[in-house]
Amino acid sequence: MSAFLPFARPDIDEQTIAAVGEVLRSGWITSGPQVQRFEEALSVYCDGRPVRAFTSATAALEVALEVAGIGPGDEVIVPAMTFVASANVVLRVGARPVLVDVDIDTRNTDAARIEAALTPRTRAIMPVHFAGLPVDMAPVYALAQRRGLRVIEDAAHTMGASYGGRRIGAQGDLVSFSFHPNKNLTTIEGGALTFANAAEVEHAERLRFHGIRKLPGGEMEVEEPGGKFNMPDVCAAIGLAQLARLEEFNARRRELARRYFERLQGIPHLRLPAADQPGHSWHLFAPLIDFAALGTTRRAFMEMMQARGIGVGVHYPAMHLFAAYRRLGYKPGDFPNAETIGARTLTLPLFTRMRDADVDRVCGALREAILQPITTNGHS
Ligand SMILES: *Cc1c(COP(=O)(O)O)cnc(C)c1O
């Protein structure tokens, strides 16, 4: 029996571990020279746009909203199919997340769905590039420009992705990345924000660190309460080593995704995600499985996979059905595609150190788990 295969696993090489050791021995372990180097490297990655590092993408998104001046009385458009952090931060700055549905196969929202949800109170749009597939952004930015709206891209899944031949993060308005261990690039925990407007960078720096503004002569001033979201140097050292390997990481992810597509054709009650395309960063590979039609539940199905040594995940339950969002008035039936995805999605293992044979093992187990309940019907 082969070892247990998790659905995600960070790829940390010995050089990275040595780099962390150096930082730990250096005497300076919180934000310092490594963070500065990491931000410079990320800025190069983003075609020279300014980038600032944070303790998480959640922090980066919250600061992005504050930098854009969004607060009580404002509305922000957020897809109903995303990790709950995307909308939580809108609530945390006192604004209202206005949810919209997504496409069943791309899991992404689009300009038409966003436009239908605009009100006079809408101040910003938060597209989420789901699973690594960029949202079709040209119509979204055209709409934002027409209506005078900010765009805050939740690019947590799209480190290494591109749209229209340019990297996500190298274009657009405010763009936030996540470096959580399951993401394509990790710093343990961490995130980053890239800016179109360099004049907003200093404000973001203050919001990242207690609201402190350093004055000439060593004095300081605090005009508003900032958070405490500065990335430690230990994390930045990991990020620098990871960034150097990002292309390699994502090339491997793409190979594995392609193998999944090849091996998962023609399985009943299994619906593959939108096909590969240039610029996809393959953060997740998650088909939809009609568990009800198979006479089972996702929980039982997941246990079956786990019993075969395969870890699977759920990304994500439909967000509007969480208590905190039902309280805003959302209910079952509001976003049918998000609900179908939420009920049927199953994230399969996808990480750089997987072997081709691991994909085959997952596909074999999946085929068995889907076909066996059917073929054994009436034979037992
Ligand atoms: C992971 C994730 C986040 C939050 O990232 P953290 O770095 O863990 O705060 C936000 N949005 C989406 C879509 C994510 O997947």
The ligand as an SDF file (V2000), in Angstrom:
LIG
                    3D

 15 15  0  0  0  0  0  0  0  0999 V2000
   -6.6870   31.1920    0.6270 C   0  0  0  0  0  0  0  0  0  0  0  0
   -7.6420   32.2240    0.1350 C   0  0  0  0  0  0  0  0  0  0  0  0
   -7.7840   33.4820    0.7610 C   0  0  0  0  0  0  0  0  0  0  0  0
   -7.1130   33.8170    2.0520 C   0  0  0  0  0  0  0  0  0  0  0  0
   -5.7560   33.6490    2.0230 O   0  0  0  0  0  0  0  0  0  0  0  0
   -4.9270   33.7010    3.3890 P   0  0  0  0  0  0  0  0  0  0  0  0
   -3.5360   33.9790    2.9460 O   0  0  0  0  0  0  0  0  0  0  0  0
   -5.0770   32.3630    4.0260 O   0  0  0  0  0  0  0  0  0  0  0  0
   -5.4920   34.7860    4.2130 O   0  0  0  0  0  0  0  0  0  0  0  0
   -8.6190   34.4100    0.1950 C   0  0  0  0  0  0  0  0  0  0  0  0
   -9.3270   34.1280   -0.9150 N   0  0  0  0  0  0  0  0  0  0  0  0
   -9.2510   32.9330   -1.5260 C   0  0  0  0  0  0  0  0  0  0  0  0
  -10.0460   32.7000   -2.7610 C   0  0  0  0  0  0  0  0  0  0  0  0
   -8.4190   31.9420   -1.0050 C   0  0  0  0  0  0  0  0  0  0  0  0
   -8.3670   30.7440   -1.5830 O   0  0  0  0  0  0  0  0  0  0  0  0
  1  2  1  0
  2  3  1  0
  2 14  2  0
  3  4  1  0
  3 10  2  0
  4  5  1  0
  5  6  1  0
  6  7  2  0
  6  8  1  0
  6  9  1  0
 10 11  1  0
 11 12  2  0
 12 13  1  0
 12 14  1  0
 14 15  1  0
M  END
$$$$
